[in-house]
Amino acid sequence: MALSEDKKTIVEILRFVAELLERLVKQPSKGMPDRERKSFEDAWHEVEFGLRKAIDEIDSIDSENNALWHTLRERGLTGAQLRLKQQRLDNARQQGKKTGLWGRTLKLINSILGNLSVIPGIDAVKEFKEMVEDTLEE
């Protein structure tokens, strides 16, 4: 994949993460107590801002010589490795849409966010995702 295609894929993944987390936080479910939902919704606004900044950071990469791009390549977020991650995530996403069970998808997202942790704000997104996941597992 070329730089622009890889960037687009990473941004698409981050947008899906945002969409899924927002859905899990705002959609009533058995797993999330009503008393906690407001706290999650409030925190989500801060986390969402961090995700937007991360997307902007990816979008600002203009060369394969960029230091961040080099780090992302070392972490398996370009080329064939990125395509594999995207395919696995797409498969999990389709299964989640059919079943309403997002555990496998969240596990894959965790791996991807770990690789993206060099971008400011991503650690907070990952932690928030883990708290949502933990609440849904209770």
MITI-830790 format. One record per residue (C-alpha): z, x, y. Coordinates in pm, whole numbers, plus 32768, in hexadecimal, padded with zeros to 4 digits. Layout:
! MITI-830790
ZXY ...
//
This chain:
! MITI-830790
800080008000 7FBE8070815E 80D28092825E 80827F438301 80807E8A81B3 81CA7F258145 826A7ED28293 81EE7D6C8275 82817D518115 83D57DD68182 83D97CE682AA 837B7BC381C4 84997C1E80DC 858E7C2B81FF 85137ADB827F 85467A478125 86A67AD7811D 86EB7A2E826B 865978E381F3 871E78E780AE 88697949814B 884578408257 87F5773A814E 891F779E8078 8A0A779681A2 89947652823E 893A7587810B 8A6074CB8076 8AB8754D7F1D 8BD375387E25 8C1976A97E4A 8C5E76BE7FBD 8D9376048034 8D61753C8173 8E8675F38214 8DCA773E81F1 8C6F76C18247 8CAE76CD83C1 8D24783783A8 8BF0789382E1 8B0C77E183D8 8BAE789484FE 8B9379E78453 8A2D799C83ED 89BD799A8559 8A367B028582 899E7B6F8436 88547AC9848A 88467B9185CE 88727CD28503 87577C69841D 86717C2C8546 86C57D8685CC 86797E1F8478 85297D6F8471 84DF7DF685CD 853E7F538554 84477F398432 83397EAB8517 83657FD08606 830480D28500 81AF814E856D 816C826E8480 81AF82E2831E 8245841683C5 835B8340845C 84B283B783E3 852182578381 83DE821D82C2 841083658208 856F82F281A6 84F0819D8135 83E8824A8060 84F783247FC2 85BD81EA7F75 849C81427EC0 8439804E7FD2 82C980A67FEB 8198809F7F0B 81B0803F7D9C 832C803A7DA0 832F7F3E7EBC 822A7E687E0C 83057E647CD2 84347DF77D9D 83677CEA7E48 82E27C667CFB 843F7C587C62 84C57BAA7D96 83A47AB17D98 83E67A5D7C29 85597A2C7C6C 850B795C7DA2 842A78727CDA 8539784B7BD2 863A78057CE2 855E76FA7D7E 8539764D7C2C 86A276627BBD 876A767B7CFE 881577AC7C67 87F678DD7D46 88CC79E17C8F 87A87AB37C11 87017AA57D66 88427B107E16 886B7C327D24 870C7CB17D73 87467C817EE7 88817D527EC8 87B97E727E3A 86B37E5F7F4C 87B57E448061 88657F747FD2 872480397FF8 86FA7FB6815C 885E801381C1 87DD81338296 8779802B8396 88967FC5847E 89127E668434 889F7E5682CB 89F77EAE8240 8A857D7D82F2 89707CA5825D 89BB7D2C8102 8B2F7CEE8128 8AF17B8C81A7 8A087B498080 8B177BC37F93 8C197ADB8033 8B2E79B28018 8AE47A0E7EAF 8C577A327E5E 8CA478DF7EF9 8B9178377E30 8C1178D47CEC 8D74784B7D1B 
//
